[in-house]
Amino acid sequence: MNEVYTYAISSDFRFVIAALLLCFLAVCFAGLVRYAFRSLSVLVRGWPPAHLDADGNWKPTEDGP
């Protein structure tokens, strides 16, 4: 693994590409984790919650809009 790090930092271009790739993978991983938690939440609690309509908007109250 040390060879990979040495190769990645041996030029500025490779370092920038490696950093961008690492950031991209981190964002993808965070999105997958967020999607998994959202799916689990909907699975456990159901959708929509009682205070929202089917579109996810707040239900109108009897007092006003």
C-alpha positions as CSV (number, residue, x, y, z in Angstrom):
1,M,0.0,0.0,0.0
2,N,2.9,2.3,0.6
3,E,3.8,2.1,-3.1
4,V,0.3,3.4,-4.0
5,Y,0.9,6.5,-1.7
6,T,4.4,7.0,-3.1
7,Y,3.1,6.8,-6.7
8,A,0.1,9.2,-5.9
9,I,2.3,11.9,-4.4
10,S,5.1,11.6,-6.9
11,S,3.6,14.3,-9.1
12,D,1.1,17.2,-8.5
13,F,-1.3,16.0,-11.2
14,R,-1.5,12.5,-9.7
15,F,-2.0,14.0,-6.2
16,V,-4.9,16.2,-7.3
17,I,-6.5,13.3,-9.2
18,A,-6.1,11.1,-6.1
19,A,-7.6,13.8,-3.8
20,L,-10.5,14.3,-6.1
21,L,-11.2,10.6,-6.4
22,L,-11.0,10.3,-2.6
23,C,-13.5,13.2,-2.2
24,F,-15.8,11.6,-4.8
25,L,-15.8,8.3,-3.1
26,A,-16.4,9.9,0.3
27,V,-19.4,11.8,-1.1
28,C,-20.8,8.6,-2.7
29,F,-20.3,6.7,0.6
30,A,-22.1,9.4,2.6
31,G,-25.0,9.4,0.1
32,L,-25.3,5.7,0.3
33,V,-25.3,5.8,4.1
34,R,-27.9,8.6,4.1
35,Y,-30.1,6.7,1.6
36,A,-29.8,3.5,3.8
37,F,-30.9,5.4,6.9
38,R,-33.7,7.1,5.1
39,S,-35.0,3.8,3.7
40,L,-34.7,2.2,7.1
41,S,-36.7,5.1,8.7
42,V,-39.4,4.8,6.1
43,L,-39.5,1.1,6.5
44,V,-39.8,1.3,10.3
45,R,-42.1,4.3,10.6
46,G,-44.0,4.2,7.4
47,W,-44.7,7.0,5.0
48,P,-46.2,9.5,5.1
49,P,-46.2,10.5,8.8
50,A,-49.5,11.5,10.2
51,H,-48.8,15.3,10.0
52,L,-47.9,15.2,6.3
53,D,-49.8,14.6,3.2
54,A,-48.8,12.0,0.5
55,D,-46.4,14.5,-1.2
56,G,-44.6,15.2,2.1
57,N,-46.1,18.6,2.6
58,W,-47.7,19.8,5.8
59,K,-51.4,19.0,6.0
60,P,-53.7,22.1,6.0
61,T,-55.1,22.8,9.4
62,E,-58.7,23.8,10.2
63,D,-57.5,27.2,11.3
64,G,-56.0,28.3,8.0
65,P,-54.0,27.1,5.0
